[in-house]
Amino acid sequence: MIEVNDLTKVFKKPIRGNGLSGMVKTLFSRKYDEIRAVDGISFTVPDGEIVGYIGANGAGKSTTIKMMCGILTPTSGTVFIDGVEPYRKRRQVAQRIGVVFGQKTQLWWDIPLVESFKVLKEIYQISDADYRERMDFLGEVLDITRFLSQPVRTLSLGERMRADLAASMLHNPRILFLDEPTIGMDVLVKEKIRLAIRALNKTYGTTVVLTTHDMTDIENLCSRIILLEKGSILYDGPQKSLKTRFGNIKTLTLTVPAEIHAETAPMLSPEVAVSEADGRLVLRFDADKVALEQAIQYAFRDLHAMDMKIAEISIGDVVKTILEQQEAEHAEKV
Amino acid sequence: MLKKYKPFLRAGAIDTMAYRFNILIWAAITVCEVACMVFLWLAVYRSSEGGIDAEIHGFTYREMIAYVVLTTIFNFVTYNNDTLWNINTDIKKGTVGNYLIKPISYRGKFAATSLGNLLTMTLMFGVPLYAAALVTLGVLGFLPGLSFPAFFANLGLFLLSGLCASLLNDTISYIFGILCFYTSSGWGLNSLKVTLISFLSGTLLPIAFFPKGLREVVSRMPFAGMSQNPVLILMMKYDLKESLRCVALSVAWIVVLELFAKLLFSHAVRKVTVHGG
């Protein structure tokens, strides 16, 4: 179980002047800019849950993860991992968690992959039986058996990421922190990684905290979403409720005759927004307010649609809308 | 608990082999350096009041030459770890986080690596170099202090003091490395460390040659145990009591410095900022 209470991290950044004179001044003056990377957030993650921790670049996701796994010490507030504060009892917590930073490998660059695993086996004091069982499981779900004997530096990015994931799961952690595990991966590798995370969660009941910019990851894996922006939580709840935050939004994309345009088309009701994109007409409406059937009839009868695609709003669209609203509000204040 | 550190011990032992070429270059440079030192000391003794056979601060010129040769071998075998640089790299590249999320102590990892290093160096280079140097110097009569069979018992004390020296060096290196958390750069700290150690450990000049006040202070500091004392123990310039006192002093310093390192690390780790990603 992860408990985060009023967690805050402030980074101090020295203010540097421009040019040579500025540099000299920086040597003597110590003025700092304070950056509140994480600003008073609280949440609890129960055992066995997969949480999507999302937000724009620089929202404070990685900083939170680093505090949860004991790399960074909070400026204020607390984190408890199964009742223990990671930045105080680093080693005790380290035994219970696994961490992957998608942008950095934790494997030893020059030695064969399997040797890295053997080192980890000793560091985490994994018994021979457990080690064999886990290697079988991970070899299968992550498909890493083929390149076990290769030095890590010769692996492709996809292979390396799978190896890193395997390394983080080797000691059967209770909690897994995955910071952008699918960054730069092709669709097949992404799919493999998702399957592995799900298999691990199902087989061992591992809690997973996942940050990603790929909304497909989120839709496939996470029942719960925490949305972070500028260090504060904007949304924390089930994926489903986030999806219907702006209503049960549906879009109909229509192929229509050339003479029909958005501005001149007959209206059905003010609830249905009509726009044009790529020579097609897009109807956007809340299906709880305007019946889908009615909208379809309108599309064929009044707009003479020849083809039609019905789509639900995606998590990505919702998040985008929320972040845009935030940015607009912020711009107004300034 | 200590089993966790076995892979680092092994890595330290194996890594040393990877630098064989460096070691050859080092050997070439060192032979020249030792020759310079020998001629320098000969000149010093010749121009002294008592002439070449004078005894200066307890050293005859023969003993001084033996001291220079043995100190060079000792430093080579004992000090080849890169703890400071490795910490510096960990901080610069942000890889320090990789160790902070593992259930091992950062200090323990470096101590194990460094011991692995010492083990390989002692077996691979230490044994043949010491043997060759001791036989040659002994036959030439440059080691008047040696007596048998006491020498073999003394060898145990020497090995122990060598182990202490290596640990002291690694701890000091680690402390300077941790200071990189504050300075974000290892260059200055490394030069400071190297200068401090080569001067205060008696490598440049035996501590007996220092002015009285300074000598009193330096001989109580940890540095003498890092080079001068082990070599003088090997040369049997110290009696048993003095040898034991030196080893005890080193052990005490190791404890003090390790405790300090622990405090420093727990303060420094709060300063960690791993940016990006």
Interface residues (C-beta under 8 A of the other chain):
Chain A: F11 S62 K66 C69 G70 I71 L72 T73 Y87 R90 R91 Q92 A94 Q95 I97 V99 F101 G102 Q103 K104 Q106 K118 V119 E122 I123 Y124 Q125 D179 E180
Chain B: K3 K4 K6 P7 G94 T95 G97 N98 L100 I101 K102 P103 I104 S105 V269 R270 V272 T273 V274 G276 G277
